Amino acid sequence: MIKNPPLIKKVVEEMGGTFEEVIPERGCYYIHVQGKAFLITRKFRIAKNFISIAGATKFKDLTYTLLRQRSLPTPTTVFFFRKKFTPQDATAKLAALQFPIIIKDSSGSNSQGIFPYIKSLAEAETILTTEIRNFRSLIAQEMIFGKEYRVLMLDDKVIGALEMIPPRVFGDGEATISQLIQAKQKHTHRKTPIDQALKIILKEQGFSLESILGVGEVASIKKSSSLAEGGETRDVTDLVNKEITTLCADAADAIGDYLAGIDIICEDITKSPTKQTFGILEINGKPDLYIHYNPTFGKSRNVIKDIINFILKLNTTQKSNLAKK
């Protein structure tokens, strides 16, 4: 799969520009297009103003706080910091949550540092007490259920939206689920652990590792999306409900960015958020763009071209405004 820098270079050249490496080890590049030049890293970040909090999305506790200040729908969340952590404080904070919950590394990404489907206070206390040694800070968050979506916002417009489908295996009438997983993992970047969590997920579907799926029968092997473990994507850009678009635009504005990847959960992205379970889970201030090219199902979206054109327009507008002054 093509990652961000090669894809950005390809799109820039298709637009008649050039892509210059500055410090590739640092992921720094110059884009030259339409007589203008600007510096980027491996991903774009387009801040709305100079006083916005740089890297506000780097820490999930800060993102959550900014969303709550805007009264935007997001699961109830509590924070834990290693330097101030005590078991008593953990118990008191966890009491504010409805189980099941998920515990995450506050600055984690790519599905790392995640402990989902925690069903009891005792289990949560054990995980926090053990894992706080490995992370500077953790959050605990009530879980909401539905389909996962990534909505890529540019200013107040959706330029790409994907349904994120969790990893799954398809039966052939002969192989066991264990064998199907092993075959799938030959082509995935990361392996799905064959652990108790997987056994529980399969049991909830009426399967075990030794179950033989019928031809075309499907078994999910993870509840959350993970492209590295063989998750799939479906383009839904043209289907996003207008009220959901407004909420996502407000979320991007809350962190002070024109460009943001908004992770949401709901049952149906075409429906009003007020008529279903809906929550904003995370915001990515420097979102991956390659995932919007060649989705598993649906149309490819040339989001890089949209972003570059927006930057050029924004640059022209800002210079025009300065000239008027």
Buried (B, 14 or more C-beta within 10 A) or exposed (E): EEEBBEBBBBBBEEBEBEBBEEEEEEBBBBBBBEEBEBEBBBBBBBBBEEEBBEEBBBBBBBBBBBBBEEEBBBBBBBBBBEEEBEEEBBBEBBEEBEBBBBBBBBBBEEBEBEBBBBEEBEBBBEBBEEBBEEBEBBBBBBBBEBBBBBBBBBBEEBBBBBBBBBBBBEBBEEBBBBBBBBEBBEEBEBEBEBEEBBEEBBEEEEBEBEBBBEEEBEBBBBBBBBBBBBBBBBBBBEBBBEBBBEBBBBBBBBBBBBBBBBBBBBEBBEBEBEEBEBBBBBBBBBBBBBBBBBBEEBEEBBBBBBBBBBBBEBEEEEEEEEEEE
